[in-house]
């Protein structure tokens, strides 16, 4: 019975094991109990007295004496347990916590051993900001530790006190009795967690559970590691947490309240780019009293597209670079992570493409027509056919993820109602052809001419809105049909044929934004044009994008104009027709590698202009025999030509040969003789300029 009584206490909770170890170290108590049990309550004597004789209703006298001794020993044990157990359990808990702290200290020491960059923050009030999420640590209204965008309230401010050797405490400014620390739930198996713990003592008297070793990582980033447990302060984007291994969310930035400058606004502009072209988004934070805002680098902004799955724009979130992957338009939201301030821009992706089938290696082609407004669609292996434009396509975004697919080889005019030919599903749901359509239609365009574009790796496929079928080559002939294929034959590889109607390169030694001064030698040397003509038409390029500013000065009147990145002389030159009878109203002549402005943009030397220019010269033809008032060229023709030449100086080229039906100031010719020569920069010209300089 004595043995069973001891068993009741030794089989309870795990902590009783700790009690047993501590209890048996008390030599006095252990000796008393051992003496009583070994002398009077041994197993041998009990076994010798059992079983009792059947004639005895009770044990014999000597048995009763033995039982009395055992009973007294049992009472003594109970008494000792009642006095020692609470203290032993408390000691066990303290010992367990001390062991965990020692283990945490060992982890922290081993972690810190590899670096000597222990931080030392002067006592004061600070903001603590997570590098990855951009959010600030703060005390929530319920008293827990969370993160949020900047408010500047005292709940987001922390009094940091350095205790030496890189160890600090963090008190909430709004509620100084709350320290950032580590807590452990009383639940069985619970893990330590980040918490705001009430402590009314001085920082120097705080327990290790409220102390953090701050280690510098470089570039103003730090880790905060618990002195008690060796755990790193972390966040799950909303709450403060801890982790045994540092993660991307374990890097923090610490800035004094007085040294923090909050971002109130920033500037970012719409972007135009061609297919497969990549540009870095230029984000300019607004200065505050001529001081740059704290934490306003490119990595502090997060980009997201409005139309995610099939967006024309592909975003690299690490570099803030945007790549055009499909023709079309989408919105991109730019948000400053620390403050939540956001802007929305439009990204336009333009370009001309070819589609090559993955199974047959042939190109999607528009062939001869069966009627005046309908053409056959087939696959063609002849790469020379791209010269006619039949293998060249543009994609124009409509809405809800749908595109119209336009063939360039059968465009007849960029003006008028039915001037573009679209990839169209037949009424039977299997045939496909090229059909004339009203280019002004968007949401009301027939569903047979609307297509979803799905990506599959680096390839894509087209699904018709009306029938839900996909575009595939026919197995037995060169036609293209629609069916429900899910195989490789439905996949096409898109390649960009034309980037933009621009010359490559820029100006040597010049970075954006660019200011250009046009310096006119004299108003008397520019033929039929006046200074007002030159000024009004040159500055028509201003205001399209923020990166380009064009100024006009007359050198004889303003010999020392304000400084500019590029100064381009404007002079009159007598230019007769060339041997082929081609007449130039004017020219923009680049200066390349010291060749002083005698290299025309067009002609056999055109390939040489795809380089960085040292400068340029704009010449105006003053040949009165061919450009005079009786020549048939109107004054408006000459004005538009000057606007055209300034466009060349901005490195805009003539529209591509297969797309010169587009209305553009950069088309060859003059308005009086070519209806596609615009009088002012058109949408096409604006997008081209943005593509080049934004």
C-alpha positions in Angstrom: 0.0 0.0 0.0 2.9 2.4 0.6 4.2 1.7 -2.8 0.8 2.4 -4.4 0.5 5.7 -2.6 3.8 6.8 -3.9 2.7 5.8 -7.4 -0.3 8.2 -7.3 2.1 11.2 -7.2 4.8 9.9 -9.4 2.5 9.3 -12.4 0.9 12.7 -12.7 2.3 15.6 -14.8 5.7 15.9 -16.3 6.5 18.7 -13.9 6.4 16.2 -11.0 9.4 14.6 -12.5 11.2 17.9 -11.9 9.8 17.9 -8.4 11.1 14.4 -7.7 14.6 15.4 -8.8 14.5 18.6 -6.6 12.8 16.8 -3.7 15.3 14.0 -3.5 18.1 16.5 -3.3 16.7 17.5 0.1 18.9 15.1 2.1 17.0 15.6 5.3 13.6 14.7 4.0 14.9 11.9 1.9 16.8 10.3 4.9 13.7 10.3 7.1 11.4 8.7 4.5 14.0 6.2 3.4 14.7 5.1 7.0 11.0 4.6 7.8 10.2 2.7 4.6 13.3 0.6 4.5 13.2 -0.4 8.2 9.5 -1.0 8.7 7.7 -1.0 5.3 9.8 -3.3 3.1 8.4 -5.6 0.4 9.9 -8.6 2.1 8.0 -8.1 5.4 4.8 -7.4 3.6 5.2 -10.5 1.5 5.9 -12.6 4.7 2.7 -11.3 6.3 0.5 -12.1 3.3 -1.8 -13.9 2.7 -3.5 -13.9 6.2 -4.9 -17.0 7.7 -8.5 -17.5 6.9 -9.4 -17.8 10.6 -8.3 -14.3 11.3 -10.8 -11.5 10.7 -8.0 -9.0 11.1 -4.3 -9.2 10.8 -2.5 -10.5 13.8 -1.1 -8.0 16.3 2.4 -7.8 14.8 0.7 -7.2 11.4 -1.4 -4.4 12.8 1.7 -2.7 14.2 3.4 -3.0 10.8 0.4 -1.4 9.1 0.3 1.4 11.6 3.9 2.2 10.9 3.3 2.3 7.2 0.3 4.5 7.7 2.3 7.0 9.8 5.0 7.0 7.1 2.4 7.7 4.4 0.9 10.6 6.4 4.4 12.0 6.8 5.0 11.7 3.0 1.7 13.6 2.4 2.7 16.3 4.8 6.1 16.8 3.1 4.5 16.8 -0.3 2.0 19.5 0.7 4.9 21.8 1.8 7.5 21.0 -0.8 5.4 20.4 -4.0 4.4 24.1 -4.7 7.9 25.3 -4.2 9.3 22.5 -6.3 6.9 23.2 -9.2 7.7 26.9 -9.2 11.4 26.0 -9.1 10.8 23.6 -12.0 9.1 26.3 -14.0 11.9 28.7 -13.3 14.5 26.1 -14.1 12.7 25.3 -17.4 12.5 29.0 -18.3 16.1 29.5 -17.4 17.1 26.6 -19.6 15.1 28.0 -22.5 16.7 31.4 -22.0 20.1 29.8 -21.9 19.4 27.9 -25.1 18.1 31.1 -26.7 21.3 32.9 -25.6 23.4 30.2 -27.1 21.5 30.5 -30.4 21.8 34.3 -30.3 25.5 34.1 -29.5 26.2 31.6 -32.3 24.2 33.8 -34.7 26.0 37.0 -33.6 29.4 35.3 -33.6 29.5 35.6 -37.3 29.1 39.3 -37.2 30.4 42.1 -35.1 28.0 44.7 -36.4 26.1 45.1 -33.2 23.9 48.2 -33.3 23.9 50.9 -30.6 20.9 53.3 -30.7 20.9 56.3 -28.5 17.9 56.4 -26.2 15.1 58.2 -28.0 11.9 57.7 -30.0 12.0 55.8 -33.2 10.0 54.3 -36.1 10.5 50.6 -36.8 9.7 49.7 -40.4 9.8 46.4 -42.1 12.0 46.4 -45.1 10.0 43.9 -47.1 6.4 44.9 -46.4 7.2 48.6 -45.9 4.8 48.6 -42.9 5.5 50.1 -39.4 5.4 48.3 -36.1 2.8 49.7 -33.7 0.5 49.0 -30.8 -3.0 48.2 -31.9 -6.1 49.5 -30.2 -6.5 46.1 -28.5 -2.9 46.3 -27.2 -1.3 43.7 -29.5 1.7 44.2 -31.8 0.8 44.7 -35.4 2.1 46.5 -38.6 0.4 49.2 -40.7 1.1 52.0 -43.1 2.4 55.3 -41.7 0.2 57.5 -39.5 2.8 59.2 -37.3 0.8 58.5 -34.2 2.5 57.7 -30.9 1.3 54.1 -31.2 3.8 53.8 -34.1 6.7 55.2 -32.1 9.0 53.3 -29.8 11.3 54.5 -27.1 14.5 52.5 -27.7 17.0 52.2 -24.8 20.4 50.7 -25.3 21.5 48.5 -22.4 24.9 47.7 -23.8 26.5 45.1 -26.1 23.8 45.7 -28.8 20.9 44.8 -26.4 18.0 47.2 -26.4 14.4 47.5 -25.1 11.5 48.9 -27.1 8.7 50.7 -25.2 5.6 52.0 -26.9 5.5 55.8 -26.8 1.7 55.9 -26.5 1.7 53.3 -23.7 5.2 53.3 -22.0 4.3 50.4 -19.7 4.1 48.1 -22.8 7.4 46.6 -23.9 7.9 44.7 -27.1 8.9 41.2 -26.0 8.3 37.5 -26.0 5.5 35.7 -24.1 4.7 32.0 -23.6 1.2 30.7 -23.2 0.4 28.4 -20.3 -1.2 25.9 -22.7 0.6 22.6 -23.1 3.0 22.6 -26.0 2.6 26.4 -26.7 5.4 28.2 -28.4 6.8 31.6 -27.6 5.3 34.5 -29.5 5.8 38.3 -30.0 3.7 40.3 -27.6 3.4 43.7 -25.9 4.1 42.9 -22.3 3.2 45.2 -19.4 6.2 46.1 -17.2 6.3 49.1 -15.0 10.0 48.9 -14.2 12.9 50.7 -15.7 14.4 49.3 -19.0 17.5 48.4 -17.1 15.5 46.1 -14.8 13.6 44.3 -17.5 13.8 40.5 -17.9 15.5 39.0 -20.9 12.1 38.3 -22.4 11.8 42.0 -23.1 15.2 42.6 -24.4 16.4 42.5 -28.1 19.9 42.3 -29.6 19.9 44.5 -32.7 22.4 43.5 -35.4 23.2 45.7 -38.4 22.8 44.0 -41.8 24.1 47.0 -43.8 22.3 49.6 -45.9 20.4 50.7 -42.8 18.7 47.3 -42.2 18.7 45.4 -38.9 17.5 42.2 -37.3 16.0 42.2 -33.8 16.8 39.0 -31.9 15.3 38.0 -28.6 17.9 37.8 -25.8 15.7 35.3 -24.0 14.9 32.9 -26.8 17.1 33.7 -29.7 14.0 34.2 -31.9 13.9 36.9 -34.7 11.2 39.6 -34.8 9.2 39.0 -37.9 5.8 39.9 -39.5 3.2 38.2 -41.5 2.3 41.5 -43.1 -0.2 42.4 -40.4 0.9 41.0 -37.0 4.3 41.0 -35.3 5.6 37.5 -35.0 8.8 35.7 -34.2 10.7 33.0 -36.1 13.7 30.8 -35.3 15.3 31.5 -38.7 15.5 35.0 -40.2 13.4 35.5 -43.3 12.9 38.3 -45.8 10.3 39.7 -43.3 12.9 39.7 -40.5 14.8 42.8 -41.8 13.8 46.1 -40.2 14.7 49.7 -40.7 14.9 52.0 -37.6 14.7 55.8 -38.0 14.5 58.4 -35.3 11.2 60.3 -35.2 13.0 63.6 -35.6 15.0 62.3 -38.6 12.1 60.9 -40.5 10.6 62.7 -43.5 7.3 61.3 -44.7 6.5 60.9 -48.4 3.4 63.0 -49.2 3.4 62.6 -53.0 5.3 61.3 -56.0 5.3 61.8 -59.7 5.0 59.0 -62.3 4.0 59.2 -65.9 2.1 57.0 -68.4 4.3 54.7 -70.4 4.3 53.6 -74.0 6.5 50.7 -75.2 6.7 48.3 -77.9 6.3 44.5 -77.8 9.2 42.9 -76.0 10.6 46.2 -75.0 11.5 46.7 -71.3 11.5 50.0 -69.5 12.2 51.0 -65.9 9.4 53.0 -64.4 10.6 56.4 -63.4 9.2 57.3 -60.0 10.1 60.7 -58.6 9.3 61.3 -54.9 8.3 64.9 -54.1 10.8 66.7 -51.9 9.7 68.0 -48.5 11.5 71.3 -47.8 14.1 70.2 -50.3 14.6 67.0 -48.5 14.0 63.6 -50.0 11.5 61.5 -48.2 12.7 58.7 -46.0 12.4 55.2 -47.5 11.4 56.3 -51.0 13.7 54.2 -53.1 12.3 52.1 -56.1 12.1 49.0 -53.8 9.7 51.0 -51.5 7.1 51.0 -54.3 4.9 48.1 -55.3 3.4 47.7 -58.8 0.3 45.8 -59.8 -1.5 45.6 -63.1 -5.2 46.0 -63.4 -5.8 43.1 -65.8 -3.6 40.4 -64.3 -3.9 37.2 -66.3 -3.6 38.5 -69.8 -2.2 42.0 -69.2 -0.3 43.6 -72.1 2.3 44.6 -69.5 4.5 42.2 -67.5 6.0 43.6 -64.3 9.3 42.7 -62.6 8.5 43.5 -59.0 12.1 43.5 -57.9 13.3 46.1 -60.5 10.1 48.0 -61.2 10.6 47.2 -64.9 7.7 46.8 -67.3 7.9 44.7 -70.4 5.4 44.8 -73.3 4.2 41.3 -73.9 1.0 41.9 -75.8 -0.3 44.9 -77.8 -2.9 46.7 -75.8 -3.5 49.0 -72.9 -3.7 48.4 -69.2 -3.5 50.3 -65.9 -0.7 49.9 -63.5 -1.1 51.0 -59.8 2.1 52.2 -58.1 1.8 52.2 -54.3 4.3 53.5 -51.8 4.4 50.7 -49.3 5.3 52.7 -46.1 2.6 55.3 -46.6 0.0 53.7 -48.9 0.1 56.7 -51.2 -0.7 55.4 -54.7 -0.9 56.5 -58.3 -2.4 54.9 -61.4 -0.9 55.2 -64.9 -1.7 53.8 -68.3 0.7 51.5 -70.1 0.2 51.3 -73.9 1.9 48.5 -75.7 2.1 48.8 -79.5 3.9 46.8 -82.1 3.7 44.6 -85.2 4.0 40.8 -84.8 4.2 37.5 -86.6 2.7 34.2 -85.3 4.6 31.0 -86.0 2.8 27.7 -85.3 4.7 25.4 -82.9 3.7 22.2 -84.7 4.1 23.2 -88.3 6.6 26.1 -88.0 4.5 28.0 -90.6 3.3 31.6 -90.2 -0.3 32.8 -89.8 -1.0 34.4 -93.2 -3.8 36.4 -94.9 -4.0 35.3 -98.6 -6.0 36.3 -101.6 -9.6 37.3 -101.2 -12.7 35.4 -102.1 -14.7 38.6 -102.2 -13.9 42.3 -102.0 -14.0 42.4 -98.2 -13.0 38.8 -97.3 -9.7 37.1 -97.4 -8.5 33.6 -96.7 -6.5 32.7 -93.7 -3.8 30.0 -94.0 -0.4 29.0 -92.8 2.6 30.0 -95.0 6.2 28.8 -94.7 7.4 31.5 -97.1 9.1 34.1 -94.9 9.4 36.5 -97.8 5.6 37.1 -97.7 6.2 39.3 -94.7 7.3 42.0 -97.1 3.7 42.3 -98.3 2.4 42.6 -94.8 0.2 39.5 -95.1 2.0 37.8 -92.2 2.1 41.0 -90.1 -0.5 41.6 -87.4 -1.4 44.0 -84.7 -3.4 43.3 -81.6 -5.8 45.9 -80.3 -7.2 45.5 -76.8 -11.0 45.8 -76.5 -12.2 45.0 -73.0 -12.7 42.1 -70.6 -9.6 40.5 -71.8 -10.6 40.4 -75.5 -8.6 41.6 -78.5 -9.2 42.3 -82.1 -6.4 40.9 -84.4 -5.7 43.2 -87.4 -3.8 42.2 -90.5 -1.6 44.9 -92.0 -1.3 43.6 -95.5 -4.9 44.4 -96.4 -5.2 47.8 -94.8 -6.1 50.4 -97.4 -6.5 53.6 -95.5 -6.3 54.8 -92.0 -9.3 57.0 -92.5 -12.8 56.0 -93.1 -15.2 53.6 -91.4 -14.3 50.1 -92.8 -10.6 50.3 -93.3 -9.2 47.4 -91.3 -9.4 43.7 -91.8 -9.9 41.5 -88.7 -9.4 37.8 -88.0 -13.0 36.5 -87.9 -14.6 33.2 -87.0 -17.0 31.8 -89.5 -20.6 31.3 -88.6 -20.2 27.5 -88.5 -17.6 27.7 -85.7 -14.9 25.9 -87.6 -13.8 28.2 -90.5 -11.9 31.4 -90.1 -11.2 34.3 -92.5 -10.2 38.0 -92.7 -13.1 40.3 -92.8 -13.5 44.1 -93.1 -14.7 45.9 -90.0 -15.4 49.3 -88.6 -12.3 50.3 -86.8 -14.2 52.5 -84.4 -16.1 49.6 -82.9 -14.9 48.3 -79.5 -17.5 46.9 -77.2 -20.0 46.5 -80.0 -17.6 44.6 -82.3 -19.1 41.2 -83.2 -18.1 38.4 -80.9 -16.8 36.5 -84.0 -14.0 39.1 -84.2 -13.1 39.1 -80.5 -10.4 36.8 -79.2 -9.1 35.8 -75.8 -5.3 35.4 -75.8 -4.0 32.7 -73.4 -0.3 32.2 -72.5 1.2 28.7 -72.2 4.8 29.1 -71.3 6.4 31.3 -73.9 3.7 30.5 -76.4 0.1 31.6 -76.7 -3.2 30.5 -78.3 -6.3 32.3 -79.5 -9.9 31.5 -78.4 -12.8 32.9 -80.2 -15.4 34.7 -78.0 -18.4 33.5 -80.1 -17.7 29.8 -80.4 -15.1 29.2 -77.6 -12.9 27.3 -80.1 -9.2 27.8 -80.7 -7.2 28.7 -83.8 -5.2 25.7 -85.3 -3.7 24.7 -88.6 -5.6 22.1 -90.6 -3.9 18.7 -90.5 -4.2 17.9 -94.2 -3.9 21.2 -96.0 -2.5 24.7 -95.4 -5.7 26.3 -94.2 -6.3 27.4 -90.6 -9.5 26.3 -88.8 -11.2 26.5 -85.4 -11.6 23.4 -83.1 -11.4 22.3 -79.5 -7.8 21.2 -79.6 -5.8 21.2 -76.4 -2.5 20.0 -78.1 0.6 21.6 -79.2 -0.9 22.5 -82.6 -3.0 25.2 -81.0 0.2 27.0 -79.7 1.8 29.9 -81.6 5.0 31.8 -80.9 4.7 35.5 -81.2 7.7 37.5 -82.5 8.0 41.3 -82.8 8.7 42.5 -86.3 8.8 46.2 -85.7 9.6 47.9 -82.4 8.8 51.5 -83.1 9.2 54.1 -85.9 12.3 55.5 -84.2 16.0 55.6 -84.6 18.1 53.7 -82.0 20.3 55.3 -79.6 20.2 58.8 -78.1 22.6 61.8 -77.8 26.1 61.2 -76.5 26.4 62.3 -72.9 22.8 63.3 -72.5 20.4 61.7 -70.0 16.7 62.3 -69.6 15.0 64.7 -69.1 16.3 66.6 -72.2 16.1 70.2 -73.1 16.7 71.1 -76.7 17.5 74.6 -78.0 16.8 75.3 -81.7 19.0 78.1 -82.6 17.8 79.8 -85.8 20.7 81.6 -87.5 18.5 84.5 -88.7 14.9 84.9 -89.7 16.2 86.2 -93.1 17.8 82.8 -93.9 14.8 80.5 -93.5 13.1 81.2 -96.8 9.3 81.4 -96.8 9.1 80.6 -93.0 8.9 83.2 -90.3 10.2 82.9 -86.8 6.6 82.6 -85.6 6.2 79.6 -88.0 9.4 78.0 -86.5 8.4 78.7 -82.9 4.8 77.5 -83.1 5.6 74.3 -84.9 8.8 73.3 -83.1 7.1 73.7 -79.7 4.2 71.6 -80.8 6.3 68.7 -79.5 6.2 70.1 -76.0 3.8 68.8 -73.5 3.5 65.3 -75.0 5.9 63.8 -72.5 7.6 65.3 -69.5 11.1 64.3 -70.6 11.3 66.5 -73.7 11.3 70.4 -73.8 12.0 72.2 -77.1 12.9 75.9 -77.0 13.4 78.3 -80.1 15.8 81.2 -80.2 17.1 83.5 -83.0 20.8 83.5 -82.7 21.2 87.1 -83.9 18.9 88.4 -81.2 19.6 85.9 -78.4 23.3 84.9 -78.8 23.4 83.5 -75.2 20.2 81.6 -74.6 19.6 79.6 -71.4 21.7 76.4 -71.3 20.3 73.2 -72.8 21.4 69.6 -73.1 21.4 69.9 -76.9 21.7 72.9 -79.2 20.5 72.3 -82.7 21.3 74.9 -85.4 18.5 75.7 -87.9 19.7 77.2 -91.2 18.5 77.8 -94.7 20.2 75.9 -97.5 19.7 75.9 -101.2 19.0 72.3 -102.1 18.3 71.4 -105.7 16.5 68.2 -106.7 18.7 65.1 -106.6 19.6 63.2 -109.8 16.4 61.1 -109.5 14.3 64.3 -109.3 13.6 63.8 -105.5 13.1 67.2 -103.8 13.7 67.8 -100.1 11.8 70.6 -98.4 14.1 70.2 -95.5 16.4 67.7 -93.7 17.5 66.8 -90.2 21.1 65.9 -90.4 22.7 64.1 -87.5 26.3 64.7 -86.3 27.8 61.2 -85.8 31.4 60.7 -84.7 32.4 64.2 -85.6 30.8 64.2 -89.1 29.4 67.6 -89.1 25.8 67.5 -90.0 26.0 66.5 -93.6 24.5 63.1 -93.3 20.8 63.1 -94.2 18.3 61.0 -92.3 16.9 59.2 -95.4 18.6 57.5 -98.3 21.5 55.1 -98.5 23.1 56.3 -95.2 19.9 55.7 -93.2 21.3 52.7 -91.4 24.0 54.9 -89.9 21.6 57.0 -88.0 20.8 54.1 -85.7 23.6 55.2 -83.3 24.2 57.7 -80.6 24.4 61.2 -82.1 26.8 63.9 -81.0 24.3 66.5 -82.3 22.2 67.5 -85.3 21.5 70.2 -87.7 18.1 71.1 -89.3 18.2 72.6 -92.8 15.4 74.4 -94.6 15.4 74.4 -98.4 15.4 77.9 -99.7 15.6 77.1 -103.4 13.2 79.6 -104.8 12.9 77.9 -108.1 11.5 74.7 -106.6 10.2 75.9 -103.2 9.0 79.3 -104.1 5.4 80.6 -103.9 4.8 79.4 -107.5 6.1 75.9 -106.8 2.8 74.4 -105.8 3.9 74.0 -102.1 1.8 75.9 -99.7 3.1 77.7 -96.7 1.3 75.1 -94.6 3.3 72.4 -96.4 6.5 74.1 -95.4 5.4 74.5 -91.8 4.4 70.9 -91.5 7.7 69.8 -93.0 9.6 71.8 -90.4 7.6 70.1 -87.7 8.5 66.8 -89.4 12.2 67.6 -89.3 12.1 68.5 -85.6 10.6 65.1 -85.1 13.6 63.6 -86.8 15.9 65.6 -84.4 13.9 63.9 -81.6 15.0 60.6 -83.3 11.6 59.7 -84.8 11.8 57.9 -88.1 9.3 57.5 -91.0 6.5 55.0 -90.3 7.4 51.6 -91.5 6.8 50.9 -95.2 4.0 48.5 -94.7 2.1 50.9 -92.3 2.5 54.2 -94.0 -1.3 54.4 -94.3 -1.2 55.5 -90.6 -1.8 59.2 -90.2 1.4 60.8 -88.9 3.4 64.0 -89.1 6.4 61.7 -89.7 5.1 60.3 -93.0 6.9 61.4 -96.2 5.3 64.1 -98.4 3.3 67.1 -97.5 -0.4 67.6 -96.5 -1.5 69.1 -99.8 -0.3 66.0 -101.7 -0.7 63.2 -99.1 -3.8 62.9 -96.9 -1.9 60.7 -94.4 0.6 63.5 -93.5 -0.8 65.1 -90.4 -0.8 68.8 -89.6 0.1 68.2 -85.9 1.5 65.3 -84.0 -1.1 62.5 -84.0 -1.8 59.8 -81.4 0.6 57.6 -83.3 3.4 60.2 -83.1 2.7 60.8 -79.4 2.9 57.1 -78.6 6.1 56.9 -80.7 7.7 59.8 -78.8 6.7 58.2 -75.5 8.2 54.9 -76.6 11.5 56.6 -77.4 12.0 58.9 -74.4 9.9 57.8 -71.4 
